[in-house]
Amino acid sequence: MAQYAPAKNRLSMSASRSPLLASLALILVTICWGSTFPAMKAVSEQIPPGLMVGLRWALGALALAPFIQWRNRALWRDAALLAIALFASFVLQVLGLTMMSAGRNAFITALNVIMVPLLLPLLGRRLSSMIWVAVVLAGAGIAVMSYEQGSSLLGDALTFGCALAFALYVLGMERFAPRHSTLSLAGAQAVMMTALTPLWILTEWWLQGPGYLDQAAGAGSVWLEPLYLGVICSGLVIFLQTWAQARATAVQAAVIYALEPFFASLFAAWWLGEQFGPRAMLGGGLIIAAMLISQWPTRPARVAASA
């Protein structure tokens, strides 16, 4: 009995640390995501957006290919559903990014933190009061930060659609991530994203005509940003996200993802010279407060003693 107790305690301690480690992993994900906005903004000025996204996910898929369970049909079914939502969010985000600043694009994308809990009642789920407080604070932070950025009606609408698609993706990850190996599901998603991007590339080519090939030739002039976006911000990030969302709720993940515009503003100010003023700092503070509140432990339910 004395020999079994330490092992049991270690399991309990490990289980208690998982939510904290999941939160830290999701914070690292948002830091990487924040850096993608100025990186994609810079690359999209050199090569077509569809080609940029295709290169990014092809590199991520190549890095994760050895870990994929290629014959698992359930894995590919779930990965396809997740990839459709993620692909839609990418298309809408990048199109919106061409019409506005990187900072504003990140702020509107972060509205998914509000959409996730708003969609949960459709799934028969209830939320605690602390989560609603976190959602309100995060929404206020996003609104304050967005006030400093320039606007574009069409760009705002496209990016709003991106936020909705990503909210559906977050909910899907909560459901599907625990069913599969983390590396395998992450890699399968990267493969599906790579398979979907030719549709985007062909659409761009059809719309732009012969000039598209001349613009695509600029891909040879940039290599560092696509490499970073592919290996780190696609391969590594989707692995961390899949692992963390198997251990955290969709609402907790969405609130932590609200940090994305804060980090995006920092990277945009450093990388692209975009303005990061006092309102943006205040909004970032509100979002951080929302993240902390979302992680506040709830009071455990009392369990009646058995006879």
N, C-alpha and C positions, 0 to 999 in steps of 0.2 A: 504493500500500500504506500509505503514511504517512497518507493522508487517510482510509482506511477504519478504521484502528485506533481512533481516538477514538470513532467512532460505535459500534463493537463494544463498547468499554469502557463507553460510556454505557448500552447495552442491558443489559450484564451488571450494572452498578451498579443500574439500575432494577429488574431482576429480583430482585436481592438485597435491595432495600429493600421489595419488596412484602409479604413476611411480616411485617416490622416495622410497616408501615403498616396491614396487616390487623389486627394485634394492637391497635394504637392505636385503630382504628375500633371493634373489638369492646369495648374498654374504655369508649369513649364510649357505646356501646350499653348496656352494663351500668349506667353512671351514670344514663342516662335511664330504664332499666327500674327502677332502684332508687327513682327519684322517683315512679314510677307507683303503687306500693303505697299510700303515704299519700294520693296524689291520688284513686285509685279508692275508697279507704276513705271519704274525705270526701264524694265525689260520690254513693257508693252509699247514704249516709244521707239524700240529698235526692231521688234518682230511682231507679227500678228498675235492677238491674245490667244486664239485657239491653238496655235502652234506652241506658244509658251506653256499653256496648261498641259498639252500633250507631252512635251518634253519633260515637264515636271513629274507627271505621274508615271511616265515610262521609266524614269530613273528610280522612282520609288518602288515600282513593281519589280524592277531588276534586282534591287537590294533585298527584297523580301521573298523572291521567287523560291529559294531553297526551302522555305519553311511552310509552303502552302500544301494542304492536303488536296491534291489535284483531282482525286476521284470521289470526293465527298460532295454528293449532289445537294444535300441540305445546306452545306457551306456556300455553294455558288448561288443557290436560290436566295439566301439571306443577304449575301454580299451584293447581289444584283439589286435588290430592293433598297439597300442602303446607298448604293452607288448612284441610283437614279435620283434620289433626293439630294445627295451631295453634289452630283454633276449639275443639277438645276441651280443649286446655290452658287456654284462656281461661275456658270455662264452669266447669271444675272448680276453677280458681284463684279465680275470683270467688265461687263458692259456698263454698269453704273460707274465703275472706277474711271472710265474714259471720259466721263462727263462731270466729274467733281474731284475735289481734293481727296488724298488718301485718308486723311483724318476723318472727314465727314462720312466717307464710305464705310469706315470702320465703325463709327458711331451708330449709323442706321442698321448695319448688319447686327450689331449687338442688341437690337430690339428683340432678338430671339429669346432673350432672358425673360421677357414678358409673355411672349407667345407660348412658350413651353407650358407654364402653369395654366394659361388660359385654355389650352387644348386638352389638359388632363381630365377635366370633368367629362369630356366626350368618351373617355376610356373608363369612366366609373371610379375615378380616383379623387380623394379628398386631400386637402393641403392643410398644414398646421398654420397657426397665426403668425409664427416667426418667419415662415417662408414668404407669406404675403407681405410682411414688413420689408423683407429683403428685396422682393420683386419691386415694390414701390420705390424704395431707395435707389435701386439699380436703374429703374426707369427715369427717375428724377436726375440721376447722374448723367445718363445718356443725353437727356434733353438739354441739360446745362452745357455739356461739352459740345453738343451739336450747334448751339447758338452762335458759336464763334466761327463756324465754317461757312463758306459760300454754298449757295443752293442751286439746284437744277431740278425742275419738276419731273422730267422724264428719268433722270438719273436717280432721284429719290424713289420713284415708283419701282424701278428695276431693282434697286438695292433693298427696298421693303420686301419685294418678292423673294429675294435672296434670304432675308431673315426668316421668312415663313418656311421656305424649303429646308433651311438648316434646323429650324425648330423640329420639323418632322424627322430629320436625320437624328437629332439628339434623342428623341423618343424611341426611334427605331434601334439605336445603339443600346439603350437601356434594356430593350427586350431581347435583342439577338446576341449581344456580346457575351453573356454568360453561357451561351450554348456551345461555343466553339473555342478552340485554341486561339489565344490572342494573336500570335504571329501569323497563324493561318488565315484568320478573318481579316486582319490588316492587309496581308498580301493579296488576298482575293479581291478586296475592295480596290486596291491599287491597280490590279489587272483590269477590273471592270471599268474603272475610270479611264484607263488607257484605251480600252476598246471603244468607249463612247466618244472620245475626243475627235476621231476622224469625221464624225457628223458635223461637228462645229467647224473644223477646218474646211471641209467641202462647202459649207454654207458661206463662210467668209470668202472663199475663192469665187463662188458664184456671184456674190454681191459686189466684190471689188473688181473682178475681171482680171485682165492680163497684169495689171499693176501689183496683184497679190504676190506673184512669184518674185518680183523685184524686192518687195518688202520682206518676204520670207528669206531671201538671200542674206539678210542682215543677221540671221541666227548665228553665222560664223563669227560675228564680231563680239558676241557676248557669250560667256561660258561660265563665269563664276557665279552669277546670280541664278541661272537655271540649275546649276549643280547644287547650290545651297537649297533652293526651293524643292528640288527633287529628293535628295538624300535626307536632308534634315527636316524640312517642313512638310514633306509628304510621307516618306518612309518611316522615319523615327517618330514623327508626330502621330501618325495614324496608329502606330503600335502603342504609344503611350495612351492615346485616347481610348482605344479598344480595351486595354488593360484596366484603365481607371473607371470606365463606365460600366464595367462588370462588377464594380465595387462601390459605386455611388449612384444616387438616384438621378433621374433626368433633370429635376429642378435644381439640385445642388450643382450639377455640372453646368447648367445654363447660367446660374448666378456667377459662378467662377469665370465662365466664358465672357461675362460682362466686363471683365478686366481688359479684354482685347482692345477696345478703343483707347484705353489709357496707355497701353504699351505701344499701340500703333502711332499715337500722337508723339510719344517720345522718339520712336524710330524715324517718323516722318520729319520731325524737327531736326534731328541729327543728320539724316540721310538726304532729305530733299529741301531742308530749310523752311518747312512749313511752320506757321505760327502756332505756338502753344502758350496761350495766355492764362490769366488768373481764373477765368471761368472754366477752362478745360481742367485746370488743376483742382478746382472745387468739385467738378463733376467726377473726376477720378477718385477723389476722397470719398464721395458718396458711394461710388461703386465698390471701393474697398470695404467700406462699412457694411454694405449689403452682403458681400462675400463672407465676412466674419459672422454676421447674424445668421446667414443660411447654414453655417456649420455649428451653430449653438446647439448643444445637446438637449433633446427633448426629455421631459420628465418620464421616467420609465413607468409603465403601467403596473399596478399592483396585481400580484398573482396570489390567488387564494391558496392557502396551505391545504395540501391533500391530507386525508386521514392517515 
